[in-house]
């Protein structure tokens, strides 16, 4: 059905439908809190699992910036590709500049785009520093584009769902798919802000992180904890170092 819509040059609703159903099949029972902007929006989200892409895509229709490993995953990579995901290739020194241009083109077409600026997945109890290279697309912000922070909260199941440590992608997928019972996922679309009020990608990242951290502390009912797993974040080769 998706390819038929594309052949007729119509906006296809099917990737969003597929992603939402796939998230449910994987066990996620999604609750949406807040109102997602539908176009001209740059979502900035925390990151726990490959399920994030399924659920966020199903809830909002957003495209993504994701690690290249996701694109190589069976089924998940195919679904993400249908949804116009821009993949980060860590080994490609020229990749960042090319991907920034792809993001600018996508925003020019009124897409919603999501980035996971922690650069890796965590356990749902922590929040890593936000990397800023992919936010260069907002220097300066394209006309009319807003930033909307997003909190993904798996509740008590977050440590089981989080893809961390040395676990391989296939093993993680098999573990999640065989898990019983299903698990909650609350997607909180926080108040959007105009990136022009926070000039520069570092200021935009800091404001996004502040809002997500505030919402996560509220959801946890207490302070965040240090991330317990020694997982190196994505290194965007060729990009200037973030500080």
N, C-alpha and C positions, 0 to 999 in steps of 0.2 A: 504494500500500500504506500509506503514511504516513497519508493522509487517511481510509482505512478504519479504521486503528487509532484515530485521533482520534474518528471517528464513534462507535466502540464504547466510547469513553472509556477506552481502554487506554494505558498508557505506550508510546510509539512508539519502537522500536529503529532505525527507518529513517533518521532524519537522521544519526545517528552512522555507520551503514553507508555512506550516501551520501557523507558528508564524507571518510571514510577512503578510499573508492574514488576520489573526485575527486582527493585528494592524490596517490594512486598514478598516476592518469592524467596528472597534471601533472608527474610525474617523480620524486616523493619516494619514497625507500625508507626507511620509518620504523623506527627501533629505539627501543623504550621501555626506559628504565633507571629502576629504582626502582618504587615502588608508588603509583599515584595514589589518593587518597581518592575515594570515589564519591559522597558526599553531604555536605552541611553543610560545604563547603570553598570557600575563596576562593583560587583560583590566582593567583599574581603572576608574570608572565613577561617576559623580554626579547622583542624584536619585530624581525623582519627583513622579512617579506613577507606577502601575503595567503594564502600557503600555510600560514602558521602556524595560521590559523583552521581550515583543512581538516584538517590533521594533528592538531592538539590536540583538535579536536572528535571526530575519528575514534578517537583513542587513549583518550579519557576520557569522552566524552559531555557535556563542559562546554558551558554557554552563555557568551556573550561580552559584553564592553563593547567596542565598536569604533567607529571613525570613520564618520560618515554616508556618506562616499564609498564605503565597502565595500558598504553596502546598495544603492547605486545601480549597482553593477557587475553586468553580465549574468551569469547562472548562479551566480556566487559569492555575490552578494547574495541570490538566491533560496534557495540552500542555507543561508546563514547565518541568514536569516529563519526557515526551518523549525526551526532550532536555537535559537530564542528569543533572538537577539542583541538587546542593548540598544544603540542607536546614539547616539553623541555628536554633537549638532548644534552646531557651533562658533558659528554665527551666532545661536543662540537663547539670549537672555539668561536665560530662565527654565528652560533645558533641564537644568541640573545638578540643581536641586532635584527636578524631576520624575523624572530618571533615578535619583537616589539612592532615591527612593520605590519605583521599579520594582525596583531591586536588593534593597531590603529585602523586598519582596513575594516576589521570587524565592528569596531565602535562606530565607524562612519556609516555602516549599514544598520545602525540602531540595535545592535545585539545587546543582550545582557551577557556579561562575562564574569566568571568567578576565578579568583586566584586564592591559593593557599600559601600565604607568605611565610609560614613557619618553615617551609621547605621540606618537611617530613611529617610523618604521622606520630601522634602522641597518645597518651592513655586517657584523655578526657578529664584528668585532674590537674593538668599542667598547661602552661601556655609558653611556648618558646619565643625568643625575640623574632620580630618580623623582618625578613629580608626585603630589600627594596628594589632590586633590578627590574622586576616585571611591572613595577609602578611607574617606571620611566615614561610609560605611555600617557601618564597624566601630567607630564611636564612639557608644555602646559596642558591643562585638561581640554579635550575636544569640546566644542560648543554644546551646552545642554547636558553634559554627562554628570551624573551624581555618583557618589560612593555610598554604598549601603553595607555596613558591617553585618555579619551573620554568625550566630552561635549555633553549633551543632552539639546537642547534649543527648547522650545515650543513657543517661541516668545511672542506675546501679550496674548496668551491663557494660559500661564504657571500657573498663579494663579488659574485659573478655573480647570486646569487639576491636579494640585498638590494634593496629598492625604495627608491632614494634619488635625490637630485638632482631634476632637472626632468622626469624621465621620466613620461609619462602612464600612467594605469592600464591602458588598452587596449594601449598599446605594450609595457608591462611584461609583461602577460599573454601577448601574442603571442610575445614574446621567450622567456619561460620555457617556453611550450608547444612551441615549435619547437626548444628546446635538446636536444642529444644529447651524451652519453648521460644516463641518469638520475643522480640525485644522492642522497647520504645525508642523513638528518635524524635526529639523535639527540635524543630528548626525555627529559631527565633530570628526574624528579619528585624533588625534594630533600626532606630531612627536614621534615615539617610542624611548625609551632609554634602554641602557643596565643596568640592576640593579646592576651589578658588579661595576659600576662607582659610586654607591650610597650605600655603604655597610650598611646593617641593615634595618629592616622594617620601622623604623621611618624616616630614610633618604629617602627611596623609597616613603613613604607616603607624605612626605613634598615636594619632587620634583613633584610628580603627582599632588598634590593639587595646587602647584604654577602654573603649566602649565594650569590646568583647570580654575583656577581663572583668569588668564590672558586672556584666551579665552572668559570666561563669561563676564568679564568687557568690552571687545571689542564688544561682541554681544549686551550687554545692552546699550552701549554707555555712560556708567557712572559707578560709584563705586557700589559695592554690598551694601546691607542693612542688618542689623541684622535680624535674623530669628524671625518672629513675633509670632509664635505659640509655646506654651509650650508643645512640644511633646518630651517625653523622648526617647533618642536614644536606639538602641538595646544594651543590656548589655550581653556581651559574658560570661556567667557564667563559672567560672573555669579558665578563662584566666587571666594573669597578667594584672594589671591596666595599661592603656595607659596614657602617660603624654606628 
